[in-house]
């Protein structure tokens, strides 16, 4: 993203900051040590910010009240006069140059009142304060470069809404995505398909993208001075990492399609990982449980209380024994068998059209989250007229590396042989399921192919098929998936 230059006449408005929230001092400001916030800001690259903007960020954690027009003018005058020479202050008594930015600050106040700061979530109040500061700084600079306030509020609120619910593992995967230029070169952006996806005209979309790009550029400038450390990398708070993702969402509209498709897939119960923690009998188990006896050879494992019944009443003891109603001790151990997913991903050249690459990535990242949560084992292969090498993902580092290597030029295959992909996927699942500690295999097909299908449901015996057809339709493939009980979506 290109850096946006701020006009010279807004220099002081950007360099200094007038405190725009009530009260001047508060219990909240005393609870949150401003010095701690400053140190954290410096460590993640948001350096040289005026202290009043930090106070505003702190107050807006609890929906702080914004100052009125007269109060803003008074504070602006005080802020600017503090930096004037004595002679200049005497001139300002007549010229009142110190209030020249009061109107800008009042417009900033009205803008901040429209921004939904409650959508910013953080582990601590300091994390939330830092995220608030980034949003305030972005809104302030957006005003200075001439973006209408209503557009600023609309786009920032949209971005906060999109990323507010992102969990840590989702953020980790999104941070690994290659730059937009590697996934979708500018000359290949299809505004027609984007406008169809969003239900707006192409003209509205282009105008919105231009505004979003400018705001995103200002967002990234907040984190532009990232501090370099030799020994240990400073970890950004999750709230700030979400804002970094938000800036990418604003600048790269195709990422919006990625998030949307990933969330659509999550809504289907049949697509949820079915990970179970089981306790199974084991002679070398490290835990013990009691259960009803099932055979007479388990007599040595009966609880001591059972033998006391024999002494008290032999007749009752024989009755309990005949009905096998005694409890026995059993050694057990935990079996965390994961679920096996195998994805066949279309890499034909037609996948370069529209937002198909992002939509394919949405399904892949959705399943990688299950791997990161240690609920599943994921294998996948790309296919076109042939099926390519197999990739098995077992941990977080592998998942991140696989995402980083996917680029636009990777999708260069010729034809799309879906029948071959289905049969090879079934064969590979049958092979893999015996080699990994996993069960309940499921096959996932992501394609834009509309070719006829001759694979029979009987060939998928014991395997659930999920089908995601991007920007195209294929009724044969949809019906095959439905017969296995899987998720079947087309025209994504």
N, C-alpha and C positions, 0 to 999 in steps of 0.2 A: 504493500500500500504506500502511496506517495504521501510525504509529509505535507501538511497544509500550512501555508505562510499566513501569519496574522498581520493585518495592517498596522502600521506604526502608531496610528491614533488610538489603538486599543492596547498599547504597550503597558501602561500602568494598570489597566483593568486586569490584564493577565498576570503581571508581575506581583501585584499586591492583592490582598483580599480583605474585604470588609465583612465582619461577622454578621450574618443575615438571619440568625435564629435567636429566639428568646430561650432562657434568660441570659444575661451577660455571664453570670456564674451560676452553677447548679450543683446539686448533690451528685448528679451523674458525672459531671466533669471532674469532680473530686474523686469519685470512685475509679474512673479510668485515667490512669496516669498518662498524661500527654507525652511525657518523655519516652515511655514505652512504645507508644504509637509512632513517634518520630523515629526511634531506632528501628522499628519493624519496617517502616516506610523506606528508610535508607537501605536496609538490607535487601529489599526486593526491587530496588531501582527507582522508587518514587521519591526522589530527593528534592531538596530546596523548596518545599511547599510551605507557604505562610502558616503560622500557627492558627490563626482564626479559621482557616478552612478545615483544620482538624477538629476544632470545637464544633463547627457546623456538622461535621460527620458524626461526632459523638452524640449531639443533641437529636439528630434525625434517626438515631437508633430507636428512640422511644417516641417517634412521631412528634418531634419538637415543634413548637409554634414558631412560625416565620414572622419576621418583623414587618411593620407597616411602612408606608412611603415616607412619612416624616422622620421616623426613627432611622430608616436607611440613609436618608440625606444627612442626618446628624452624624451617624457613624462613618459615613464616607468622608465627610469633612474632617473628622478627627483623624482617620487613618492617613489621609494624604498630607495634612498639616504637620503630622509627626515627623515627616521626612523632608520638610521645607526648612531653608535657612530663615533666620529671623527677619531679614529684609523681605524675603519672598512672602513670609506670612503677613507682613504689613501690606504688601501689594494685594495679597489674596483677600484681605478685609474688604477691599473695594471691588476686585475683579471676580471673587468667589470661584476661582478656577478649581478649588479643591472639591467642588460638588459636581464637576462636569460629568463624572461617571455615575452619579446617583441614579439616573434613569435606567442605566444598564443594570445596576444592581437590583433595582426594583423589578425589572423584567426577569432577572435571574430568580428572584424570590418567587414570582408568580410561576415561573417554569418549574422550580423545585417543588412547589405545591402540587403540581400535576404528576410528578414522578412517584411511582409506587415503591418507595424504599422498603416497605414491609416484605417485598418479594426477595430481598437480599437476606440470605441465611448464612450464618457463620457459627463455628464451634464456640467462639468466645466473642464478647463485646468488642474487643480490640480488632478481631478479624472483620466484624461487621462495620466498624468505624473506618477501617482502611478501605473497604469496598465502597462505602458511602463517599469517602473523599474522592475516589477515582471517578465516581458518577458525577459528583459536583464539578470536579475539574473539567470533565468532558462536556457537561452542559454549558459551563462558563465559556470554554473555548469555542463551542459550536455557535453560541450567540455572537461571539466576536468575529466569526467568519461569515456571518450573515444568514445562517440557516434559520428559518422561521421557528419561533418557540414551540408552536403546536406540533411541528414535524419532529422536533428534537424529542419532546415528551412522548409522542406516539412511538417513535422508533426505539427509544431507550426502554420504554415500558414493554414493548414487544420482545426485545432481546432479554430483558429480565424475566419475563414470563416463560420464554423458551428454555432458559438455563437454570431457573430458580430451583427446579426439582431434580436437576442432574445429580446423580450419586457419584462418589469418588471414582468408582471403577469406570463409569461412563466418561468422566472427564479425562481420565488417564488414556483411554482409547482415542478420544477426540483430539487430544494434544499430539498424538502420534501421526495424525493424518498429514500426508504431504501437502505442500502449498497448492492453492487452487490452480496455479499455472501448470503444475505437473499432472493434476487430475483432469483439468478442463481448460485448455488454452483459450485465451480471450476470443480468438477468431472462431472457435468452435462452440461458443455459448449460444444456445438455442432459446431465444427469448419467447418464441411462439409456444414451445413446450412448457416453459416455466409459467407463462401466463395461463395456460390450460390447467396446470397443476394447482394454481392458486385461485383460479376463478376470477381473474381480472384481465383487463385489456393489456396488450403488449406496451402501449403508450404509458399507462399507469405504472406498469412494472419497471420500465426503464427509468422513469422519473424517480420512483422509489429507490431503485438500486443506486442511483447517483447520490441521493441524500444519505442513504445508509453507508455508502462507501466513505463519504466525507466524515461522518460521525465515527465510523470504525477507525479511520486514520487518526482521529483525535484521541480515541480510546487507547490505541496502541502507543501513542506518544506519552501517555501517563506512565507506561512501564518501559519506556525506551532507554532509560539509563541504568539498566540492570547491573547490579554490583557484581564484579568478578571476584571470586574467592579462590584461593589456591588450595586450601585444605578441604573444606566441606561446602557443598552447594546449599544455599539457603532455600528452604522449601516455602513456596508461596502458600498462604492460607487458602483453603478450598473456596472460600467466598471470592477471592481475587482470581483464582484459576477459572472459576465460572465466568467472571467478567472477561478474561482473555478469550474464552470460548465464545462469549457473547459478541466480542468484537469481530471474531472470524465469521460468525453467523451473519452479522450485518454486512460484512465486506464480500462474503462468498455465498450468494443466494442458494447455490446448489446444496450447501450444508443443511439448509432448511428441509430439503427433500429427504436427506439422510435421517435426520431426527424424526421426521414425520413417519417414514416407513418403519423405522425401528420401533416406534411406539405403537403403531398399528399392529405389528406382529405380536407385541406383548399382550394385546387385548384378547388374544385367542387362547383359551384354556388348553387346547390340544397342543399348542406350541410351547407351553411352559415346561421347563426341565422338571422331571419327576425323580428327584434325588431323595433317597431314603437312607436313614441311618438304622441299620438292623443289628440286632444282637443275636448271634448264632452260637449253638453249642460247640464247644471246643475243649479238648482235654487239656490244652495248654493255656486256656483262658485266664485272664487276670481279674475277672469278676465272677460273682456267684449269684444265682437267683433261685427262687423256690418255684416249683410247678407241680401239678398233679402227676402222679406216677402213671406210666403207660404200660409197663411190663413188670413181671415178677422178678426179673433179674436186677431190678433197681432197688431191691430191699436194703442192701447195704448203705444206700444213700438216703434212707428215710431220716427225718428229724428225730432227735433223742426223745422228744415228747411222745412220739408214736409208740416207742417201746414202753413208756410209762403206762400207756393205755392197756398194753398186754398184761402188765402186772395187776392193774386195777380190775380189768374185766376181760378175760380171755375170749368170751363169746362175742363181745362188741368188737374186739380187735380183729377176730376172724371175719366178721361181717364187713368191716372197713377194708380189710385186705381183699376179700372177694370182689368188692365193688371198686377196687383200686382208687379209693378216696383219700389216700395218704399223700402228703406233700414230700417231695424229694429235692435234695440239693443238686444243682447242676452248674458246672463251670461254663462260662460264656466269654466271648470276645466280640468287640464291635466290628461290623463289616460295613464300610462306607463305599459301597459299590456305586460308581458314577454312571451316568447315562451316556450312551454313545450316540453322537450326531455325526453324520457324514454328509458333506455338502458338495454338490457338483455345480460349479460356477461357470457360466458362459463367458468366454473370452473372445468371441467372434468380433469382427470389426464393426458390426452394427451396434455393438454395445457402446461405441463412442458417441452415439447420437443422444440428443436430449440430456437428461440427467441420469441415464441408466447406470453409469459407473457408481455414482453416489448411492443409488437405490440398491445395487448389488452389495456395496460396502455396508449398507444399513443392516441387511440380513446377516452378513458375515460378522459384523461387530456385535450384533444382538446375541449370537451364539458364543462369541469370544467372551462375553460377560459371564456366561455360565461357567466357562473354563476358569476365569479369574476368581469366581466365587467357589471354586473347587466342587462344582456340582456336576460337571460333565467332562468328557473327553471329546475333542473335536478333530475330525480328519476332514480334509477337503482336497479337491482336485479341480483344476480348470479344464474345460473342454471346448472344442470347436468341432472340426471334422474328426478329431482324435481326442482321446483322454490323456492328459498330461500327468506328470509325476505327482505322487501323493505327498501331502503335508500333514503331519500329525502335531497338534498343539496340546501341550500338557501343562504349561505354566505361563505366568504373566509376561515374562521377558520374551518368550517365543511369540506370544500373541502380539505384543507391541512391534517386534521386528517384522512380522508378516505384514502388518498394516503399513509400515513405513516403506516397504519395497513396492507397493502397488502404485503404478503410474499410468497415465493415459496411453503411452506407447506400448504398454504391456498387452493391451487388447487389440491384437492384430491378426486373429485367426480368420479362416476363410468361411466355411459353411458351419452350420449348427446341427450336429447329429444327436438329437435328444434321445432317441431309442438306444444308441450306443452308450450314451452317458448313464441312462437308467440301468441298463444291464451290467455295465462295468461298476457302477455304484453299488448294486446289489452284491456283485461278486466280491468287491473290496470289503464291504461290511461283513460278509460271511467270514472273510479271512481275518479281519481286524478284531472282531468281537471275541475270538478265541485267544488272541494275543495280549489284550489289555484287560485290566480289571474293571470292566464296564458291562452294562446290560441294557435291555430295552432299546435296541438300535432303531434309529430313525434316519431316513434319507431326505435330504433337502435339495431341490432343484431351483436354481435362479437363472432365468433365461429370458430372452426376448423373441425366442423362436416360435413360429406358428405351424410347424410341420406336423403331419399326422403321427399318431402314436399306435404302435402295434404290440406294445408290452401288455401282458395280461395281468390282472390282479393276483392270480395264483403265483406268478413269479416273485411277487413281493411278500409271500407268506411269512408272517412274523415280523415284518418291517412296515412301519408307518411312513407314508410319503407325504411331504409338505412341498407345495408348489407355489412359487412366486414369479409371475410373468410381468415384466416391466414394460409399460407403455405399449403392450400388444395384447392379443387374446389367443387362447388355445384351448378350446372346449374339450378336446380329447384328453389333454393332460390334466385339466381341472377335474374331469369326471374320474380319472384314474386315482387321483389323490383322495377324492371324497370317498371312494370305495374302500380305502384303507383307513379312513377315519382321520386323515390329516387335514391341515389347513390348506385351502386352495384359493389363491387370490390372483386376479389378473387385471390388466390395465392400470398397474401401480404407477 
